[in-house]
Amino acid sequence: MKNKNSKDSIRALAGVEQIYTGCMAQGAYYIQSNGEAVIIDPLREVQPYISRAAKDNAKIKYIFETHFHADFVSGHITLSKKTGASIVFGPTAKPFFDAIIANDGQVFQVGDFTITALHTPGHTMESTTYLLKNNKGKDLAIFSGDTLFLGDVGRPDLAQKAASMTQEELAGLLFESLRTKIIPLADDVIVYPAHGAGSACGKNMMKETVDTLGNQKKMNYALRADMTKEEFVQEVTDGLLPPPLYFPLNVKMNKEGYDDIDAIIARGIQALSPEAFEAAANESGAIVLDVRHQNDFVKAHIPRSIFIGLEGGFAPWVGALLADTEQPLLLVCPQGKEEEAITRLSRVGFDKTIGFLQGGIAAWKSSGKETDSLTSISAEEFKKVIETLDIPVFDVRKEREYASSHIQKAKLTPLDFLNDYLTEFPSNKDFYLHCAGGYRSIIAASILKSRGIHNLIDVAGGFADIKKVGIPVTNEVCP
């Protein structure tokens, strides 16, 4: 069921701004009143928050963290250094740096607003929801972190090892947190979550990024009034896929500290000639990461390079597929996009960029160095092949997408876990890859080619174009 509300139809709160980053499906928040400001769950590049406060002639007083994030590196440490603002975590948090560890119910004054820390463990043990009130004491909004999403709640397995608790026990804590701290609030309270649809921190979030609590009580399965704790635990833990491998590495950085992003950019923004680029790759063992558009990668790329384009869900895919944040990286970028790529890599803790190819792939070609390409055909061409030949087809979308509808003969090999399926791809004949729209299949193709599997053909336009040309697919169902 779709949420009938939208960000535009909900009464805007004066002094509150959601800063939503779509490629990360992440919401940070800026709150300002009478010359004082706070930031909630900032991204790593902090200058936009500093500039926003300067525009209001406001001083950033606090940086509130809803929990130790797993899917991105927060900007709390750098922002605190640059502004003098105090970092605030909820109860039980044990960071390796100076911070205020709030008590459950502790109140913070920000101009005419107050912000109350509500300890809501379950997603992680330190998870905290922040309740915003006006100067008359009226509840206005909650900044729910990963405790409550729109249409879902945070997965209860990420803190399992650290907390020495099972995911079922954490889910039970989350049930109690929602029912004792969130559900009793008034229906007109606005919900500002840390993530929206596309984040790996939940299973089935709505595409909207703001809603009222009343609407969530009606629509969110996890807030159902007649739900027992046992039912909640079953539904919340059902179908959880393993979290991306980079998640614990990001938690460690958020808890222990990291280098300022300015230093990361300074190290990475090194323009390298083709000769120096090749030498750096050989000496460092760096992965060559090509971040151009997929159509450009198809035409020509450095052999064994990995494609993850800036124009898609760049940083989360880097984290999920490269996994090791200590891995050195060399970049092939569209001209002028080098700093953006380094910045977005740092959002998920990949701080080891050591340079980029000066002049791009054109310079590489001009130097006489070898290039590779990828065979990609249109859905129309694919239709002719599939109607006349018995060919292997691999669908690299997510399990839920595949369950909704797929080519009848296609085998599911999700990009998230592609390494687990390497033995599935035939070595003695051509096979075909597709995703939803053409981005993920090129990522998959680049990974397979880097592992010596070259007998693949991409279907450009993915499942969207496949349906348009009338290739038989299974009936659509709600998975």
HELIX and SHEET records of a PDB file:
HELIX    1   1 GLY A   22  MET A   24  5                                   3    
HELIX    2   2 GLN A   47  LYS A   55  1                                   9    
HELIX    3   3 HIS A   76  THR A   83  1                                   8    
HELIX    4   4 GLN A  160  ALA A  163  1                                   4    
HELIX    5   5 GLN A  167  SER A  177  1                                  11    
HELIX    6   6 LEU A  178  ILE A  182  3                                   5    
HELIX    7   7 LEU A  213  MET A  219  1                                   7    
HELIX    8   8 TYR A  221  LEU A  223  5                                   3    
HELIX    9   9 LYS A  229  THR A  237  1                                   9    
HELIX   10  10 PHE A  247  GLU A  256  1                                  10    
HELIX   11  11 ILE A  261  GLY A  268  1                                   8    
HELIX   12  12 PRO A  274  SER A  284  1                                  11    
HELIX   13  13 GLN A  294  LYS A  299  1                                   6    
HELIX   14  14 PHE A  314  LEU A  322  1                                   9    
HELIX   15  15 GLU A  338  SER A  346  1                                   9    
HELIX   16  16 GLY A  360  SER A  366  1                                   7    
HELIX   17  17 ALA A  379  THR A  388  1                                  10    
HELIX   18  18 GLU A  399  SER A  404  1                                   6    
HELIX   19  19 LEU A  415  GLU A  424  5                                  10    
HELIX   20  20 ARG A  440  SER A  450  1                                  11    
HELIX   21  21 GLY A  462  LYS A  468  1                                   7    
SHEET    1   A 6 VAL A  16  THR A  21  0                                        
SHEET    2   A 6 GLN A  26  SER A  33 -1                                        
SHEET    3   A 6 GLU A  36  ILE A  40 -1                                        
SHEET    4   A 6 LYS A  59  PHE A  64  1                                        
SHEET    5   A 6 SER A  86  PHE A  89  1                                        
SHEET    6   A 6 ILE A 100  ILE A 101  1                                        
SHEET    1   B 6 VAL A 107  VAL A 110  0                                        
SHEET    2   B 6 PHE A 113  HIS A 119 -1                                        
SHEET    3   B 6 THR A 128  LYS A 133 -1                                        
SHEET    4   B 6 ASP A 139  GLY A 145 -1                                        
SHEET    5   B 6 ILE A 190  PRO A 193  1                                        
SHEET    6   B 6 ASP A 211  THR A 212 -1                                        
SHEET    1   C 5 ALA A 271  LEU A 272  0                                        
SHEET    2   C 5 THR A 353  LEU A 357  1                                        
SHEET    3   C 5 LEU A 329  VAL A 332  1                                        
SHEET    4   C 5 ILE A 287  ASP A 290  1                                        
SHEET    5   C 5 ILE A 306  PHE A 307  1                                        
SHEET    1   D 5 SER A 376  ILE A 377  0                                        
SHEET    2   D 5 LEU A 456  VAL A 459  1                                        
SHEET    3   D 5 PHE A 431  HIS A 434  1                                        
SHEET    4   D 5 VAL A 393  ASP A 395  1                                        
SHEET    5   D 5 LYS A 411  LEU A 412  1                                        
END                                                                             
